[in-house]
Amino acid sequence: MGKSKQRIIAKAKNDKNQLQITRTQAIEMAYAKLSKNPSSTDAKKLISLFGLSAEELSEKGLTYEVLRALDGII
């Protein structure tokens, strides 16, 4: 895990809203948010925080068009 991600997680642990989700939960949350709104900023934050790949999201069921729209992030 990189230094930046460690700092982000450490900051979240000290905040009111603690980050206590697993990678699989992050994939599910990103999929749910992107299926409702393909330009969801919360989903983009999850993708960049966990480093989710296009393959993981497509296995979950995300469409090709939405994945192509996320080319700059993934």
C-alpha positions as CSV (number, residue, x, y, z in Angstrom):
1,M,0.0,0.0,0.0
2,G,1.3,3.4,-1.0
3,K,2.0,6.2,1.5
4,S,-0.8,8.4,0.1
5,K,-3.4,5.6,0.5
6,Q,-2.1,5.0,4.1
7,R,-2.6,8.6,4.9
8,I,-6.1,8.7,3.5
9,I,-7.1,5.6,5.4
10,A,-5.5,6.9,8.6
11,K,-7.3,10.2,8.2
12,A,-10.6,8.4,7.7
13,K,-10.0,6.4,10.8
14,N,-9.7,9.6,12.8
15,D,-12.7,11.3,11.2
16,K,-16.3,11.0,12.2
17,N,-17.0,8.8,9.2
18,Q,-14.6,5.9,9.4
19,L,-13.6,4.0,6.3
20,Q,-14.3,0.4,7.1
21,I,-15.1,-1.3,3.9
22,T,-13.5,-4.2,2.0
23,R,-12.4,-4.2,-1.6
24,T,-15.4,-6.3,-2.6
25,Q,-17.7,-3.9,-0.9
26,A,-16.1,-1.0,-2.7
27,I,-16.6,-2.8,-6.0
28,E,-20.3,-3.4,-5.2
29,M,-20.8,0.2,-4.1
30,A,-19.0,1.6,-7.2
31,Y,-21.1,-0.6,-9.4
32,A,-24.3,0.5,-7.7
33,K,-23.5,4.2,-8.0
34,L,-22.3,3.9,-11.6
35,S,-25.3,1.9,-12.7
36,K,-27.6,4.8,-11.4
37,N,-25.3,7.7,-12.5
38,P,-22.3,7.0,-14.8
39,S,-20.7,10.3,-13.8
40,S,-20.9,9.7,-10.1
41,T,-18.1,11.4,-8.2
42,D,-18.4,9.1,-5.2
43,A,-17.9,6.1,-7.5
44,K,-14.9,7.7,-9.1
45,K,-13.4,8.4,-5.6
46,L,-13.9,4.7,-4.7
47,I,-12.3,3.6,-7.9
48,S,-9.2,5.8,-7.4
49,L,-8.9,5.0,-3.7
50,F,-9.0,1.2,-4.1
51,G,-7.4,1.2,-7.5
52,L,-10.2,-0.8,-9.0
53,S,-9.6,-2.2,-12.5
54,A,-12.0,-2.2,-15.5
55,E,-11.9,-6.0,-15.4
56,E,-13.2,-6.1,-11.8
57,L,-16.1,-3.7,-12.6
58,S,-17.0,-5.6,-15.8
59,E,-17.1,-8.9,-13.9
60,K,-19.6,-7.3,-11.6
61,G,-21.7,-6.4,-14.6
62,L,-20.9,-2.8,-15.6
63,T,-21.5,-2.1,-19.3
64,Y,-18.9,-1.4,-21.9
65,E,-20.1,2.1,-22.5
66,V,-19.8,3.1,-18.9
67,L,-16.3,1.6,-18.7
68,R,-15.2,3.5,-21.8
69,A,-16.5,6.7,-20.2
70,L,-14.2,6.0,-17.2
71,D,-11.1,5.6,-19.4
72,G,-9.3,8.5,-17.7
73,I,-9.8,7.1,-14.2
74,I,-9.3,3.4,-14.7
